[in-house]
Amino acid sequence: MNIILLDDHRAFRDALRIALWQEAAITVTGEAATAREGVPMVEAQRPDLLVADLMLSDTDGISLVRELRRRGDSTKVMILTAHGNGLFVRDAFDVGVGGYALKDQALSEIVDAIKKTAAGERYVAPQLGAVPPAGRSGSGDHAGLDQLSRREREIFGRIIQGLSSRDIAQTLCISLKTVETHRSHINRKLGVHSPAELIRLAALKGLLATPPAIAMAATNGSASASPPA
């Protein structure tokens, strides 16, 4: 199968591409760091699968898939990310993503996820459990986050990545004032009053991504290692 890798962390793309060289059934035919580069590549190559990160430098994986579908492109997509937030998972499947894997999974599991998604099977990382039904309020660890709009979730995700309002504005190509307005709405809806409280809330709900371990074994033939973030 032919796949395209879309991730703005070059070290991760390089490590995953090297690891996938060992898989005779998988050929990486292209890679890109941004949606602006990736969308034309997907349209030109029509790969069997696009493996994309959730948070890109110029957009997010969910918006990327929505744009591909708007253009009439039905390429299968698997999200490969460090974010296991149930809201992101649900949104991804709502727009037509076929698989959702995590970067801290074993390499063998990521390869399995790629093969299953490319074959048309729905794949969810085992540690994420079942995908929450669309259109229902969250419960448990994610209760309260369902109040956020899609744009607010997008900004929330970047806040907990450590981006400043100015960085978020530049990344999403919106004004600083718009970002601050969204942040105000997020704080109000979640009942927090400062960035520190928001980060604490995200930590308590298990939404902070832990950087995956660097897997040197990925370059020496081990199929059980995890590729680096």
N, C-alpha and C positions, 0 to 999 in steps of 0.2 A: 504494500500500500504506500501511497505517496502522502506525506504530511508536510504542513508548514508550521513553524514555531513562531509564536508572537509573544515576546516578553521583553520588557525594557531593561532587564538585568542581563547584560551580555555574558557575564560569567556563568549564570545559570543556563542560558541558551547553549553556550559552548559545551558545558558539562553534559547536558542532556543529549545534545547532538552526538557527542563522542560515545556516550553510553548506548545510544540507539544504533550506532554503527555495528554493534554486535548482533543486532536483530536482523536476520536476513529478510524477514517479511516486511520490514519498515525502511522506507527511504525518505530522508529529509530533503525535500526539493527546494525549500526556501525558508528564510527566516527574516524577521523584521522586529524593530523595537517599538514602532508606533502603529496605530490604526491607519494613519495616513499612508504609511508604506505598505501595510499588510493587506488592506482591502483591495487595491489594484492587483496585488500579487495573487490573491485568492481568485479574483475574477479572471485573471489571465491563465492561471495554472489549473483551476478546478481540481484541487487536491481531494483525496479521499477523506481527509480530516484536517481541521485547523485546531491546533493546540494553543490556547491563548491564556495569558494571565488575566486575573480579574481586574487588577488596578494597573492601568497603563499610563504612560506619561501624558498622553493627550486625550484619553477618555477612559472608559472601563469596558470590560469584556461583555457585559450585558448590553450596553449601548451599541457596541460593535456588532453583536449578533443581530440586534434590532435593525441596524443599518443594512446589513447584508440581506436580511429578509425583505426589507423595503425595496431593495434593488432587484429582488427576484432571485437571489442567490440561495440555493438550498444546501450548500456545503455543510457537512456535519461538523459540529464544534464541540470540543471538550475544554472545559475550564480547568486549568492547573494552577493552583494558587496556595498561598499560605493562610487565606481567610476561610474559616469554617463557619462563619456566621450563618445561621439558618435562614435569615432573611435574604442574604445574597444567593444562597443555594436555591431557594424557592423562586426568586426573581429570574435566575438563570434558566431554570426549567420552564418557567412561564413564557420566555421569549424563544424557546426552541433549542436550547443547549441539550446535547445528548448525553454528556458525561460531566461529572464534577469530581475532580481528584485533588488531593492535597500534596504540597511539595515535600512534606515530611514523611510521606509513605515510602515504603521500600521501593527500590527501583523496579523490582519484579512486579509489584502491584501497579505501578504507573504504566508499565508496558502492557499489562493485562487490561488496564483501563483504556488505553489507546486502542488496543485490538477490539475490545468489546464495543466501544463507541463507534469506531469505524465500521463495524459490522452491523450497526443499527440497533444494538442493545443499549438500554439505559443503564448508566453506571453512576453509582454514588459511593464515595469513599466509605468504607465500613464504619469508621468512627463517627460519621455524621448521622447514621441511622436513616430513617425514612424521611423523605422530603416532606415538609409541612404542606398541607393542602392549601392551594391558592385561595385568597380571599377571606381567610379566617384569622382572627386575632391570635397573636402569639401567646404562649404560656410558658411557665417555668422560667428557665434562664433568660429567655429572650422577651419576656413580657414587657410591654411598653414600647419596644422598638417598632412594632407594627404601626404606631402612630405616625412614623416618619414617612414623608413622600419619597419617591424614587430619588429625586435630586438630593433631598436631605440625607438619605442613606448613603448616597455617593459621597457627599461631603463629610458625613460622619466617618465613613471608612478612611478617608484621607486624614482627618483629624487624628484618629487613633494610630495612623502611620507616622504621626509627628510632623505633618506639613503645617506651615503657617498659613494664615488667611491669604497672604499675598501669593504664596506658592500655589495654593489651591486655585486662586483666581487665574493665574497664568496657565496652570495645567488644563483647566476646564474652559479657558477663553471666555471668562465672564468677569464682571467688574468686582473690585474689592468690596464695594458697598453691597452687592448682591450676595457675596459670600458671607459677609457679616450679618446680613438679614437672615440668611438660612441658619447661621450658627445661633442666632438669637432664638429662632423658632425651635431648633433642636434642643437647646438648653431648657426652654420653657416646657416643651413636650415631655422631656425626660426628667424634669425637676432638678436640674443642676444649675449652678451659678458661676462656674469657672471652668477653664480648660482642665485644671487638675481634677475637679470633681467628675468631669466627663471621662477622663482617662481612667479614674478609679472605678467608675461605673462599668466601663468597658472591660476592665480587668476582672471585676467581680462576676461579670456575665461570661467570662471566658472568650472574649472577642479579640483580645490582643494576639496578634500573630507571633509565634515563636520562630525565629529564623531557623530553617532546616539545617541539619549538620552537613558539613562538606564531606562528600564521599569520594575519597581518593580511589577507592576500589572500583568506582565506575569506569576508570580508565585502564584497569588492569584485569578486567574480565569477571568481576563479581557482579552477579545479577541481583544480589540481595541488598545492595547499598542504596541510600537515598541520594539523589543529585543535590548539589548545593543550591542555596537560594541566590 
